[in-house]
C-alpha cells in the first residue's frame, strides 16, 4: 500500500490530525525562511514529542553542510532527514556517521530526463529518493506537478523507495499513484485551507484515496 507524507506542518493540531487520519510521515520545514511553512526548531521539537509512535517525523532542510543539519537533528529528534538542496556526498556521509539511526531522503528536482542520472548519483548514499517539481533555483516546493513519466522511469531504475511530490491533491493523487507507482506520496499545498494551515477534510480525502 502506498504511504502518505503530509509536509509543511506548522502546528500541533495539524500534526495530530494528520496522524489520526492515517498519515505515515509528517514533515517539518525547519528554519527554511523563504518558505511560508517555516517552523522554528523548538516548535518542531515540541510537536515531534507529541506524535504517536506509528507516525514518522521528517526534518526537511535546505542546508548544505552536515554540521548544522546534525545540530538541528539532535535537538528535534526526527526519524528522517530530507535534504532538499545540492549537497556533496561527503556531507551526507558525515550526517550518516553522526546519526546512524536516522534515515536520509534526497530530493531530486524533476524537469527532464536528467533527473534519472541525478537520482542514480545519490541512490547508494540515502535511504529514500523524493521526486519534486523543479522550480526557481532548482528547488522543489512549487506546488506544481511535473512529467510523471520521468518519475515512473526513476521508480523502475532506482532500488530505493521513492516519494512522489509536486502539486498533489485529492483530485490527482490516484492518477499519480497509478502512473508512477511510488512508495509514498508527499503532499503539502494540496491539503491546505490557507497559508500555514491544513484543511482537515482535504487531508482526510487524500489519505482515504491513497489507502483505499
RODO-2510 file (C-alpha; in nm, 4 decimals, decimal comma):
residues 212
     n   res          X          Y          Z
     1     x     0,0000     0,0000     0,0000
     2     x     0,1237     0,3471    -0,0888
     3     x     0,2218     0,5560     0,2113
     4     x     0,1388     0,9210     0,2765
     5     x     0,3534     1,2100     0,3925
     6     x     0,1842     1,5343     0,4924
     7     x     0,4503     1,8033     0,4696
     8     x     0,4764     2,1635     0,5809
     9     x     0,3336     2,1004     0,9274
    10     x     0,3451     2,4216     1,1322
    11     x     0,1283     2,3459     1,4352
    12     x     0,0291     2,0758     1,6805
    13     x    -0,3323     2,0428     1,5618
    14     x    -0,2418     1,9710     1,2010
    15     x     0,0238     1,7205     1,3081
    16     x    -0,2143     1,5279     1,5316
    17     x    -0,4974     1,5457     1,2770
    18     x    -0,2671     1,4042     1,0082
    19     x    -0,1636     1,1261     1,2464
    20     x    -0,5247     1,0466     1,3395
    21     x    -0,6264     1,0315     0,9738
    22     x    -0,3545     0,7789     0,8939
    23     x    -0,0554     0,9728     0,7615
    24     x     0,2632     0,7654     0,7770
    25     x     0,5057     1,0617     0,7725
    26     x     0,4742     1,4272     0,8722
    27     x     0,7279     1,6828     0,7524
    28     x     0,8624     1,9955     0,9208
    29     x     1,0363     2,2705     0,7218
    30     x     1,2719     2,3721     0,9994
    31     x     1,4151     2,7245     0,9683
    32     x     1,3592     2,7444     0,5909
    33     x     1,2913     3,1145     0,5972
    34     x     1,1921     3,1579     0,2320
    35     x     0,9027     2,9137     0,2833
    36     x     0,5671     3,0186     0,4261
    37     x     0,5696     2,6883     0,6162
    38     x     0,8932     2,7505     0,8033
    39     x     0,8941     2,6446     1,1674
    40     x     1,1394     2,7082     1,4496
    41     x     1,3377     2,4119     1,5746
    42     x     1,1891     2,4495     1,9248
    43     x     0,8378     2,4260     1,7787
    44     x     0,9248     2,1218     1,5697
    45     x     1,0808     1,9532     1,8726
    46     x     0,7661     2,0051     2,0829
    47     x     0,5327     1,8732     1,8111
    48     x     0,7520     1,5703     1,7357
    49     x     0,7370     1,4725     2,1041
    50     x     0,3562     1,4528     2,0801
    51     x     0,3375     1,2328     1,7705
    52     x     0,2203     0,8729     1,8071
    53     x     0,4907     0,6122     1,7523
    54     x     0,3467     0,4909     1,4217
    55     x     0,3986     0,8324     1,2573
    56     x     0,7467     0,9161     1,1276
    57     x     0,8659     1,2769     1,1767
    58     x     1,0725     1,4199     0,8903
    59     x     1,3125     1,7147     0,9239
    60     x     1,3165     1,8974     0,5887
    61     x     1,6193     2,1203     0,5279
    62     x     1,7883     2,3228     0,2537
    63     x     2,1151     2,3387     0,4477
    64     x     2,4163     2,2077     0,2571
    65     x     2,6631     2,1339     0,5365
    66     x     2,6480     1,8382     0,7719
    67     x     2,7318     2,0247     1,0929
    68     x     2,4227     2,2499     1,1213
    69     x     2,1972     1,9697     0,9949
    70     x     2,3291     1,7362     1,2654
    71     x     2,2907     2,0095     1,5282
    72     x     1,9224     2,0650     1,4477
    73     x     1,8501     1,6933     1,4166
    74     x     1,9983     1,6211     1,7594
    75     x     1,7768     1,8925     1,9022
    76     x     1,4440     1,7997     1,7406
    77     x     1,4875     1,4189     1,7166
    78     x     1,3448     1,3293     1,3728
    79     x     1,3487     0,9781     1,2292
    80     x     1,4206     1,1040     0,8764
    81     x     1,6235     1,3972     0,7390
    82     x     1,5086     1,5218     0,3979
    83     x     1,7830     1,7024     0,2063
    84     x     1,6229     1,9488    -0,0335
    85     x     1,9238     2,1165    -0,1903
    86     x     2,2500     2,0409    -0,3646
    87     x     2,4729     1,8669    -0,1135
    88     x     2,8056     1,6899    -0,1505
    89     x     2,8173     1,3170    -0,0916
    90     x     3,0845     1,3609     0,1764
    91     x     2,8422     1,5794     0,3756
    92     x     2,5771     1,3066     0,3554
    93     x     2,8421     1,0647     0,4806
    94     x     2,9100     1,2880     0,7796
    95     x     2,5405     1,3019     0,8654
    96     x     2,5203     0,9235     0,8378
    97     x     2,8230     0,8723     1,0626
    98     x     2,6955     1,1119     1,3288
    99     x     2,3308     0,9981     1,3187
   100     x     2,3391     0,6292     1,2188
   101     x     1,9796     0,5619     1,3289
   102     x     1,8300     0,8493     1,1277
   103     x     1,7261     0,7748     0,7702
   104     x     1,8094     1,0158     0,4890
   105     x     1,5972     1,1286     0,1956
   106     x     1,7416     1,3184    -0,1005
   107     x     1,5076     1,5366    -0,3026
   108     x     1,5611     1,5313    -0,6790
   109     x     1,4092     1,8152    -0,8856
   110     x     1,2401     1,6741    -1,1949
   111     x     1,2407     1,8833    -1,5123
   112     x     1,3622     1,6396    -1,7774
   113     x     1,5313     1,3008    -1,8163
   114     x     1,8497     1,4287    -1,6482
   115     x     1,6678     1,3646    -1,3196
   116     x     1,7233     0,9918    -1,3739
   117     x     2,1012     1,0374    -1,3662
   118     x     2,0742     1,2692    -1,0651
   119     x     1,8709     1,0123    -0,8708
   120     x     2,1250     0,7415    -0,9590
   121     x     2,4035     0,9617    -0,8197
   122     x     2,2517     0,9560    -0,4699
   123     x     2,0998     0,6076    -0,4718
   124     x     2,3824     0,4383    -0,2805
   125     x     2,4079     0,7084    -0,0166
   126     x     2,0491     0,7607     0,1009
   127     x     1,7523     0,5582     0,2220
   128     x     1,4853     0,7286     0,0120
   129     x     1,4621     0,9430    -0,3015
   130     x     1,1993     1,2180    -0,3258
   131     x     1,0941     1,3437    -0,6689
   132     x     0,9643     1,7007    -0,6792
   133     x     0,8857     1,9537    -0,9493
   134     x     1,1828     2,1692    -1,0383
   135     x     1,1201     2,5338    -0,9552
   136     x     1,3231     2,8510    -0,9150
   137     x     1,6914     2,7920    -0,8481
   138     x     1,6343     2,4177    -0,8861
   139     x     1,4312     2,3960    -0,5678
   140     x     1,1144     2,1961    -0,5198
   141     x     0,8172     2,3048    -0,3140
   142     x     0,6453     2,4632    -0,6141
   143     x     0,3013     2,3130    -0,5588
   144     x     0,3019     2,2173    -0,9290
   145     x     0,3059     1,8775    -1,0946
   146     x     0,5795     1,7589    -1,3296
   147     x     0,6098     1,4972    -1,6034
   148     x     0,5156     1,1820    -1,4158
   149     x     0,6528     0,9611    -1,6944
   150     x     1,0029     1,0675    -1,5853
   151     x     0,9222     0,9847    -1,2236
   152     x     0,7831     0,6488    -1,3338
   153     x     1,1123     0,5742    -1,5129
   154     x     1,3078     0,6621    -1,1971
   155     x     1,0893     0,4301    -0,9869
   156     x     1,1758     0,1459    -1,2269
   157     x     1,5503     0,2199    -1,2290
   158     x     1,6163     0,3083    -0,8641
   159     x     1,6225     0,0389    -0,5976
   160     x     1,5438     0,2757    -0,3085
   161     x     1,1854     0,3665    -0,2061
   162     x     1,0579     0,6734    -0,3928
   163     x     0,8443     0,9579    -0,2578
   164     x     0,6465     1,1497    -0,5220
   165     x     0,5835     1,5199    -0,4543
   166     x     0,4786     1,8248    -0,6529
   167     x     0,1247     1,9566    -0,6875
   168     x    -0,0514     1,6507    -0,5489
   169     x    -0,4050     1,6918    -0,4149
   170     x    -0,7248     1,4880    -0,3631
   171     x    -0,8136     1,5352    -0,7313
   172     x    -0,4982     1,3897    -0,8879
   173     x    -0,3343     1,1665    -0,6282
   174     x    -0,4955     0,8453    -0,7550
   175     x    -0,3765     0,9104    -1,1114
   176     x    -0,0284     0,9954    -0,9793
   177     x    -0,0059     0,6653    -0,7927
   178     x    -0,1370     0,4700    -1,0913
   179     x     0,1161     0,6338    -1,3244
   180     x     0,4278     0,6448    -1,1060
   181     x     0,3747     0,3636    -0,8510
   182     x     0,5771     0,5382    -0,5791
   183     x     0,6488     0,4058    -0,2323
   184     x     0,4807     0,7186    -0,0899
   185     x     0,3158     1,0445    -0,1913
   186     x     0,4204     1,3739    -0,0344
   187     x     0,1528     1,6441    -0,0078
   188     x     0,1610     1,9996     0,1280
   189     x    -0,0207     2,2767    -0,0581
   190     x    -0,2817     2,0345    -0,1925
   191     x    -0,4256     1,9891     0,1570
   192     x    -0,4071     2,3488     0,2825
   193     x    -0,7026     2,5648     0,3784
   194     x    -0,4874     2,8779     0,3962
   195     x    -0,1239     2,9751     0,4500
   196     x     0,0379     2,7549     0,7195
   197     x    -0,2892     2,5736     0,7964
   198     x    -0,4021     2,2327     0,6739
   199     x    -0,7603     2,1504     0,5758
   200     x    -0,8877     1,8533     0,7776
   201     x    -1,1339     1,7370     0,5110
   202     x    -0,8746     1,7587     0,2319
   203     x    -0,6262     1,5564     0,4393
   204     x    -0,8982     1,3015     0,5152
   205     x    -0,9970     1,2721     0,1497
   206     x    -0,6437     1,2414     0,0140
   207     x    -0,5437     0,9795     0,2715
   208     x    -0,8621     0,7810     0,2033
   209     x    -0,7905     0,7865    -0,1707
   210     x    -0,4325     0,6688    -0,1220
   211     x    -0,5172     0,3971     0,1302
   212     x    -0,8308     0,2537    -0,0298
***
